[in-house]
Amino acid sequence: MGIDLEQRDIVDETLGYRGGLVHGFRMDGRGGGAKLGWPEIDADPLGDKGQGDIWIHMNRSAPGVQQWLTETARVPEQAAEMLLVEDPRPKFVHFPADESHPEGFVLILRSVNLNPNADPENMVSIRLWVDQHRVISLRRRKVMAAGAMRDALLKGTGATGSIDLVILLTAALIDRVDPVVDELEADLDRAEDRLEEADLRKIRWEIGEVRRSAIRLRRYLAPQRDLLMHAGAELPAWVTRKERLRLRAKAERVARVLEDIEELITRAGFAHEELHARLDERMNRISTGLTIVATIFLPMGLVASMWGMNTEGLPFADGPMGFWAVTGIIFMVGAGLAVFGWKMSNLK
């Protein structure tokens, strides 16, 4: 049984760019696809021989990928540079046809990282070169949505052509954001339910972490929504009106996800403010208690210190019950101040 390259990120550098092939497919136009290896790709690198659109999915970290893109796959040099840049922002750039390159566009999308032991907000990117008969996708870390597209083609329920693959892949990337947003909402719900607990500082950290995660998601998804909204007007002429509308629908889906994220950020902000109010109230109660204690004991200390002076004429100084008389006076002063403080606190 062969190794499933989609399940690993290791590239055999001794094979050059060929070691970076994750998988290849020739789509049959009915939702299915036949696997392609390098011999089939070399025979039809542009996918324009009328045998069905092709999808080439590669690991961009393989050596020589840029040279293969520009020389063999005939991707514009500027487009190849965009596809291989480190930490790209979501992007859509149209490239008209010329004598060396077919008309196409670069589309860079990001989604949550659902790889094992990974932080979902540490986004993964997939970079696409799309022309009329071909999609070349590149990634470094495994993208679950690409694996889902591969599985669908093997089952006969996948993309029918290059643009259909882009639309379905975009939808799959968006679908993987929803569970992450739902989990953040659940974390915030649990934190809000525990606002009555004693350890408010821990809850404050949890609410802050939810808010920071939501802000990171918004940071990458907002540009993605904008570029998908405007991509329809810049797509090549061979993209049908129906396909443009489908892509716009995905942009609207991203917009709805962003609305959920914005609501989550707002809720987390309100929860954070309420938490601060509770912490302030708790500190005020402690300060008030300390003030009352000080108010009671300072006068008592004053009375005690007066009777401790080494001077003549102190009342009860020579009486056998002097100590108990002074003690009684001190406690009477303390009790009176305690009652006064209690009544004043009730008036508030």
C-alpha positions in Angstrom: 0.0 0.0 0.0 1.5 3.4 -1.0 1.9 6.4 1.2 -0.9 9.0 1.0 1.0 12.2 0.3 -1.9 14.3 1.5 -1.3 13.0 5.0 2.3 14.1 5.3 4.3 17.3 4.8 7.7 15.7 4.1 9.1 16.4 0.7 11.8 14.1 -0.9 14.1 16.9 -2.0 16.2 14.5 -4.1 13.4 14.3 -6.6 13.3 18.1 -7.0 9.9 19.6 -7.8 8.6 16.1 -8.6 8.9 15.2 -4.9 6.3 17.9 -4.2 3.4 16.4 -6.0 0.7 15.6 -3.5 -1.9 14.4 -6.0 -3.1 15.0 -9.5 -6.5 14.4 -11.2 -8.1 14.7 -14.6 -11.7 15.6 -14.1 -14.3 13.7 -16.2 -16.9 16.5 -16.2 -19.3 14.4 -14.2 -17.9 14.7 -10.7 -15.3 12.0 -11.0 -11.6 12.0 -11.8 -8.7 9.8 -12.7 -5.5 10.1 -10.8 -2.5 11.6 -12.6 1.2 11.1 -12.0 4.1 12.9 -13.5 4.0 11.0 -16.8 0.4 12.1 -17.5 1.1 15.7 -16.3 4.2 15.9 -18.5 2.2 14.8 -21.5 -0.5 17.5 -20.9 0.9 20.2 -18.5 -1.7 22.7 -19.6 -4.7 20.4 -19.5 -5.8 21.7 -22.9 -5.8 18.6 -25.0 -9.6 18.1 -24.7 -9.4 15.1 -22.3 -10.8 16.9 -19.3 -9.6 19.7 -16.9 -6.7 18.8 -14.6 -5.9 19.5 -11.0 -2.3 19.5 -9.8 -1.9 19.8 -6.0 1.7 20.4 -4.9 3.7 21.1 -1.8 5.3 24.5 -2.4 8.4 23.7 -0.3 9.7 21.2 -2.9 12.9 22.6 -4.6 12.4 23.8 -8.2 8.7 24.4 -8.0 8.9 28.0 -9.2 11.0 26.9 -12.2 8.5 24.2 -13.1 5.6 26.7 -12.8 7.1 29.3 -15.1 8.9 27.0 -17.6 6.8 23.9 -17.9 3.4 24.9 -16.6 3.7 28.3 -18.3 2.4 30.3 -15.3 3.3 34.0 -15.5 6.5 34.7 -13.5 4.7 37.3 -11.4 1.9 34.9 -10.6 4.5 32.2 -9.7 6.1 34.6 -7.2 2.7 35.3 -5.6 2.0 31.6 -5.3 5.2 31.0 -3.4 5.5 34.0 -1.1 5.7 33.4 2.6 2.7 34.2 4.8 0.4 35.6 2.0 -2.7 37.7 2.5 -5.9 36.6 0.7 -5.5 37.8 -2.9 -7.1 37.7 -6.4 -5.2 38.8 -9.4 -6.2 38.4 -13.0 -3.6 37.7 -15.7 -4.6 38.2 -19.4 -3.3 35.8 -22.0 -0.1 36.5 -24.0 2.1 34.6 -26.4 3.7 32.7 -23.5 0.9 32.2 -21.0 -2.8 31.3 -21.0 -5.3 33.6 -19.4 -5.9 32.9 -15.8 -5.8 34.2 -12.2 -4.1 33.8 -8.9 -6.4 33.1 -5.9 -5.0 32.8 -2.4 -7.3 31.7 0.3 -6.9 31.0 4.0 -8.7 28.8 6.5 -8.4 27.4 10.0 -5.7 24.9 10.7 -7.4 21.6 11.6 -4.3 19.5 11.5 -3.6 17.4 14.7 -2.1 19.4 17.6 -2.4 22.7 15.7 -4.0 25.9 16.8 -7.0 26.5 14.6 -6.3 30.3 14.5 -2.9 29.6 13.1 -4.3 29.8 9.6 -3.3 27.6 6.7 -3.2 29.0 3.1 -3.8 27.4 -0.2 -2.6 29.2 -3.4 -4.3 28.6 -6.7 -3.4 29.2 -10.3 -6.6 28.8 -12.3 -7.0 28.9 -16.1 -9.7 27.5 -18.4 -8.6 23.9 -18.2 -6.4 23.6 -15.2 -6.0 24.3 -11.5 -2.6 24.2 -9.8 -2.8 24.4 -6.1 0.1 24.8 -3.7 0.3 24.4 0.1 3.0 23.8 2.7 0.9 22.5 5.6 -1.9 20.0 4.9 -5.2 21.6 3.9 -8.1 19.5 4.9 -10.4 21.0 2.3 -8.1 19.9 -0.5 -8.2 16.3 0.9 -12.0 16.6 0.9 -12.0 17.6 -2.8 -9.7 14.6 -3.6 -12.0 12.2 -1.8 -15.0 13.6 -3.6 -13.4 13.1 -7.0 -12.5 9.5 -6.1 -16.2 8.9 -5.2 -17.6 10.6 -8.3 -19.2 13.4 -6.4 -16.5 16.1 -6.9 -15.8 19.0 -9.2 -16.7 18.9 -12.9 -14.1 21.4 -14.1 -11.5 24.0 -13.1 -13.9 26.8 -11.9 -16.2 24.3 -10.2 -13.2 23.0 -8.3 -12.4 26.5 -7.1 -16.0 27.1 -6.0 -16.2 23.8 -4.1 -12.8 24.3 -2.5 -13.8 27.8 -1.4 -17.0 26.4 0.2 -15.0 23.6 1.9 -12.6 26.2 3.4 -15.5 28.2 4.7 -17.2 25.1 6.1 -14.2 24.4 8.3 -14.4 27.8 10.0 -18.0 27.3 11.3 -17.0 24.6 13.9 -14.2 26.8 15.2 -16.6 29.8 15.7 -19.1 27.5 17.4 -16.4 26.2 19.8 -15.4 29.8 20.6 -19.1 30.6 21.3 -19.3 27.6 23.6 -16.2 28.6 25.4 -17.6 32.1 25.9 -21.0 30.7 27.2 -19.1 28.6 29.7 -17.1 31.5 30.9 -20.2 33.7 31.2 -22.0 31.0 33.3 -19.1 31.0 35.8 -19.1 34.8 36.4 -20.3 34.1 40.0 -17.3 32.0 40.8 -14.5 33.2 43.0 -11.6 32.9 40.5 -12.6 35.8 38.3 -9.0 36.4 37.1 -9.0 32.9 35.4 -12.4 33.7 33.8 -11.0 37.0 32.6 -8.1 35.2 30.9 -10.6 32.8 29.2 -12.8 35.5 27.9 -9.8 37.4 26.7 -8.5 34.4 24.9 -11.9 33.9 23.1 -11.8 37.5 22.0 -8.2 37.4 20.8 -9.0 34.2 18.8 -12.1 35.8 17.2 -10.1 38.9 16.2 -7.4 36.8 14.6 -10.1 35.0 12.5 -11.6 38.3 11.5 -8.3 39.6 10.5 -7.8 37.0 7.8 -11.4 36.4 6.7 -12.5 40.0 6.2 -10.1 40.5 3.2 -11.2 37.1 1.9 -14.8 38.2 1.9 -13.9 41.5 0.1 -11.9 39.8 -2.7 -14.5 37.2 -3.3 -17.1 39.9 -3.6 -15.2 41.8 -6.2 -13.7 38.8 -8.1 -16.8 38.2 -10.2 -16.2 41.4 -12.2 -12.6 40.5 -12.9 -12.9 36.8 -13.8 -12.0 35.7 -17.3 -14.7 35.7 -20.0 -14.8 31.8 -20.1 -16.3 31.8 -16.5 -20.0 31.6 -17.0 -22.6 33.9 -15.3 -23.8 31.0 -13.2 -20.3 30.3 -11.9 -19.8 33.9 -11.1 -23.1 33.9 -9.0 -22.0 30.8 -7.2 -18.7 32.4 -6.3 -20.5 35.5 -5.1 -22.7 33.2 -2.9 -19.6 31.9 -1.2 -18.5 35.5 -0.6 -21.9 36.1 1.1 -21.4 33.0 3.2 -18.0 34.4 4.4 -19.8 37.6 5.2 -22.3 35.7 7.4 -19.5 33.9 9.2 -17.8 37.3 9.8 -21.1 38.6 11.3 -21.0 35.7 13.7 -17.4 36.5 14.6 -18.2 40.2 15.0 -21.1 39.3 17.4 -18.7 37.0 19.3 -16.2 39.8 19.7 -18.9 42.2 20.9 -20.2 39.6 23.4 -16.7 38.9 24.7 -16.2 42.7 25.1 -19.4 43.1 27.1 -18.5 40.0 29.2 -15.0 41.5 29.8 -16.6 44.8 31.0 -19.0 43.0 33.3 -16.1 41.0 34.7 -14.2 44.2 35.4 -17.3 45.6 37.1 -17.5 42.5 39.3 -13.8 42.7 40.2 -14.2 46.4 41.0 -17.2 45.7 43.1 -15.3 43.0 45.0 -12.4 45.3 45.6 -14.8 48.0 46.8 -16.4 45.6 49.3 -12.9 44.6 50.6 -11.9 48.2 50.8 -15.1 49.1 52.6 -14.6 46.3 55.1 -11.1 47.4 55.8 -12.3 51.0 56.2 -14.9 49.9 58.7 -12.4 47.8 60.7 -10.0 50.8 60.7 -12.8 53.1 61.7 -13.7 50.9 64.7 -10.2 50.1 65.9 -8.6 53.5 65.6 -10.8 55.2 68.2 -10.4 52.1 70.4 -6.7 52.3 70.0 -6.8 56.0 70.9 -8.7 55.3 74.1 -6.3 52.5 75.0 -3.3 54.6 74.3 -4.7 57.5 76.5 -5.0 55.2 79.5 -1.5 53.9 78.8 0.1 57.3 79.3 2.5 57.5 82.2 0.9 60.6 83.8 -1.0 61.3 87.0 -4.8 61.9 87.1 -5.9 59.0 84.9 -9.4 57.8 85.9 -9.5 54.4 87.6 -5.7 54.3 87.7 -5.7 53.4 91.4 -9.0 51.5 91.6 -9.0 47.7 91.8 -11.6 47.5 88.9 -9.7 50.1 86.7 -8.6 47.7 84.1 -12.1 46.3 83.6 -13.6 49.7 83.5 -11.3 50.8 80.7 -11.8 47.6 78.8 -15.6 48.1 79.0 -15.3 51.7 77.7 -13.2 50.5 74.8 -15.7 47.8 73.9 -18.6 50.2 74.2 -16.9 52.6 71.8 -16.2 49.8 69.4 -19.8 48.5 69.6 -21.2 52.0 69.0 -19.0 52.5 66.0 -19.9 49.1 64.6 -23.6 49.9 64.9 -23.1 53.3 63.3 -21.2 51.7 60.4 -23.8 49.1 59.9 -26.6 51.7 59.8 -24.7 53.8 57.3 -24.0 50.9 55.0 -27.7 50.0 55.1 -28.6 53.6 54.1 -26.5 53.2 50.9 
